[in-house]
Amino acid sequence: MASSSTLHLILPGLLGPVPRAAATAPEVQGRFPGLSALLSRARKERAPGGDLGTVLSAWLTHPEGLNAGPLGLLGDGGTPGDEYWFRADPVMLQPDRDRIVVFHGDAALPDRTEADELVMAFNGFFSDDGLVLHAPTPERWYLQVPEELAAVTTTPLLQVIGRGMGEHLPAGPRGSRWASLLNEAQMLFHSHPVNQAREDQGRPMINGLWPWGGGRLRPLEWRHRPAGLHSDNPTVAGLAKHTGVSVVPLDCDRLPPEDEGDHLVITDGPAAALAAQDLGGWLDWLEALERGWFRGLAGNQRRVRLDAGTGRAWCRDGSGRWRFWRREHDLGHWLSLEG
């Protein structure tokens, strides 16, 4: 007997956008029967398209409080308090003709020692400006700023990777001050012994910060309170902690048990791979989720709603698995394309 609870899969990037050639590549065709069956037999409905924050906003009564800075810090074990926090992730800034391109990925991430040394240098240099950089993990940093620097609009890191820095800088009344601060940080990091050593070793330099997701920790309420969250994302972990919902680490080998109450399973790992133009990494995500999740879902009656951030969601009730009369399309049919 099918349960009345629904499994909500929130997986931005799972279905692209990808280059047109990728949708018909041998690596995609015929390799994901479980996911293809779910998409082919489900009912489609409109959904907010965009990144993880946009998709999650639909679950909250006051989504303007869904700020990656303070929530991510909370999820990473920090204490935001009443201060104003941005995510301020370490990046590599690479000159390219008449622009500077932002890169972020495994090769351009610091280890624990490198992160601590760069953060210490930053905090010493900017102490008179009221800036405090915090790195609870080597790859995710957070920046506390004074009130006068809060009034800016920023662009999430995943939307900037591989693009020019200039057209995505913080904008607003204090935009010029932010541009100056980021330029000073770039020069500080560029000449730091950490980067001199990385350059000598032929490793990408960590010569910049990317601020985004700024805000204070604010009250948040669910439109429909889930029974549990399952995620590898620190913002989601912070949201769960802030609203008193249980959260467990993402498990690509198995889905949450089918019990009373809706569960949200959330990752933007596929989107991060696509942002880094890492089609191999994106395929790795698809293969892991096909093996751990979608093959099993294709053979049961569990209620499922899949939102991949494309502006559509796929909803399968208990009868969906029996809709054999629906033509089953290969995964390439469902992928959104770049451009």
Residue pairs with C-beta under 8 A, 6 or more apart in sequence:
2 301
2 302
2 303
2 317
2 318
3 258
3 259
3 260
3 302
3 303
4 303
5 227
5 258
5 259
5 260
5 261
5 262
5 263
5 303
6 262
6 303
6 304
6 305
7 255
7 256
7 258
7 262
7 263
7 265
7 302
7 303
7 304
7 305
8 226
8 262
8 263
8 264
8 265
8 304
8 305
8 307
9 265
9 293
9 304
9 305
9 306
9 307
10 52
10 55
10 56
10 264
10 265
10 266
10 267
10 307
11 265
11 266
11 267
11 268
11 270
11 289
11 306
11 307
11 308
11 309
12 50
12 51
12 52
12 55
12 268
12 270
12 271
12 308
12 309
13 268
13 269
13 270
13 271
13 272
13 273
13 274
13 275
13 282
13 285
13 308
13 309
14 270
14 285
14 286
14 289
14 306
14 308
15 308
15 310
15 334
15 335
15 336
16 22
16 23
16 274
16 310
16 335
16 336
16 337
16 338
17 274
17 310
17 335
17 336
17 337
17 338
17 339
18 274
18 279
18 282
18 335
18 336
18 337
18 338
19 279
19 337
19 338
20 337
20 338
22 28
22 279
22 335
23 332
23 335
23 337
24 332
27 283
28 283
28 330
28 331
28 332
28 335
29 330
29 331
29 332
30 330
31 287
31 290
31 331
32 286
32 287
32 290
32 294
32 331
33 290
33 295
33 298
34 290
34 293
34 294
34 295
34 296
34 297
34 298
35 286
35 289
35 290
35 294
35 331
36 328
36 329
36 330
36 331
36 334
37 294
37 298
37 328
38 294
38 297
38 298
38 304
38 306
38 314
38 316
39 306
39 314
39 329
39 331
39 334
40 326
40 327
40 328
40 329
41 316
41 320
41 321
41 323
41 326
41 328
42 304
42 306
42 314
42 315
42 316
42 320
43 314
43 315
43 316
43 317
43 320
44 312
44 313
44 314
44 315
45 312
45 313
45 315
46 311
46 312
46 313
47 55
47 58
47 307
47 311
47 312
47 313
48 54
48 55
48 57
48 58
48 311
49 309
49 310
49 311
49 312
50 309
51 156
51 158
51 159
51 268
51 271
51 309
52 233
52 235
52 236
52 266
52 268
52 271
52 309
53 66
53 68
53 156
53 213
53 235
54 309
55 307
55 309
56 63
56 66
56 236
56 239
56 266
57 63
57 66
58 223
59 222
59 223
59 224
59 226
59 264
60 66
60 220
60 221
60 222
60 223
61 220
61 221
61 222
61 223
62 218
62 219
62 220
62 221
64 218
65 215
65 218
65 219
65 220
66 220
66 235
66 239
67 85
67 213
67 214
67 215
67 216
67 217
67 218
68 87
68 156
68 212
68 213
68 235
69 80
69 84
69 85
69 86
69 87
69 142
69 143
69 212
69 213
69 214
69 215
70 80
70 83
70 85
70 215
70 216
70 217
70 238
71 80
71 217
71 234
71 235
71 238
71 239
71 242
72 87
72 140
72 142
72 213
72 234
72 235
72 238
73 79
73 80
73 85
73 134
73 136
73 142
73 234
73 238
74 80
74 217
74 237
74 238
74 241
74 242
75 233
75 234
75 235
75 236
75 237
75 238
75 239
75 240
75 241
76 136
76 137
76 140
76 142
76 234
76 237
76 238
77 136
78 134
78 136
78 142
80 216
80 217
81 217
82 216
82 217
83 144
83 216
84 144
84 145
84 146
84 147
84 149
84 150
84 214
84 215
84 216
85 142
85 143
85 144
85 145
85 214
85 215
85 216
86 142
86 143
86 145
86 154
86 211
86 212
86 213
86 214
87 140
87 141
87 142
87 143
87 157
87 210
87 211
87 212
87 213
88 133
88 141
88 142
88 143
88 209
88 210
88 211
89 104
89 139
89 140
89 141
89 157
89 209
89 210
89 212
90 104
90 108
90 109
90 110
90 115
90 118
90 139
90 141
90 206
90 208
90 209
91 102
91 103
91 104
91 108
91 157
91 206
91 207
91 208
91 209
91 210
92 102
92 103
92 104
92 108
92 204
92 205
92 206
92 207
92 208
93 100
93 101
93 102
93 103
93 165
93 186
93 207
93 208
94 100
94 101
94 103
95 101
96 164
99 164
99 165
99 166
100 164
100 165
100 166
101 162
101 163
101 164
101 165
102 157
102 160
102 161
102 162
102 163
102 164
102 165
102 168
102 208
102 210
103 161
103 162
103 204
104 157
104 161
104 210
104 276
105 161
105 276
105 278
107 203
107 204
108 204
108 205
108 206
109 138
109 139
109 206
110 118
110 138
110 139
110 194
110 206
111 138
112 138
114 138
114 194
114 198
114 206
115 135
115 138
115 139
115 141
116 135
117 192
117 193
117 194
118 189
118 192
118 194
118 206
119 133
119 134
119 135
119 141
121 188
121 189
121 192
122 131
122 133
122 185
122 188
122 189
123 131
123 132
123 133
125 184
125 188
126 133
126 181
126 184
126 185
129 146
129 181
130 145
130 146
131 143
131 144
131 145
131 146
131 149
131 181
132 143
132 144
133 141
133 142
133 143
133 144
133 209
134 141
134 142
134 143
134 144
135 141
135 142
136 142
140 234
141 209
143 209
143 211
145 214
148 174
149 174
149 177
149 178
149 181
150 174
150 214
151 172
151 173
151 174
152 170
152 171
152 172
152 173
152 174
152 175
152 178
152 214
153 170
153 171
153 172
154 170
154 171
154 211
154 212
154 213
154 214
155 168
155 212
156 212
156 213
157 210
157 212
158 268
158 271
158 272
158 275
159 168
159 275
160 168
160 210
161 275
161 276
162 275
162 276
162 277
165 208
169 175
169 178
169 179
169 182
170 178
170 179
170 211
178 211
182 208
182 209
182 211
185 208
185 209
186 207
186 208
189 195
189 205
189 206
189 207
189 208
190 205
190 207
194 206
195 205
195 206
195 207
198 204
198 205
198 206
199 205
213 235
217 242
220 239
220 242
220 243
221 243
222 243
222 245
224 262
225 243
225 245
226 245
226 261
226 262
226 263
226 264
227 246
227 259
227 260
227 261
227 262
227 263
228 245
228 246
228 247
228 248
228 256
228 261
228 263
228 264
229 236
229 237
229 239
229 240
229 245
229 246
229 247
229 248
229 263
229 264
229 266
230 247
230 248
230 249
230 250
230 251
230 256
230 263
230 264
230 265
230 266
231 237
231 240
231 247
231 249
231 250
231 264
231 265
231 266
231 267
232 249
232 250
232 267
232 269
233 266
233 267
233 268
236 247
236 266
237 247
239 245
240 246
240 247
241 247
248 256
250 265
250 266
250 267
251 292
252 288
252 289
252 292
252 293
253 291
253 292
254 292
254 293
255 265
255 292
255 293
255 296
255 297
256 263
256 265
258 302
269 285
270 282
270 285
270 286
271 309
273 279
273 281
273 282
273 284
273 285
274 282
286 331
297 304
298 321
299 321
300 321
301 318
301 319
301 321
302 318
303 316
303 317
303 318
304 314
304 315
304 316
304 320
305 313
305 314
305 315
305 316
306 313
306 314
306 315
307 313
310 336
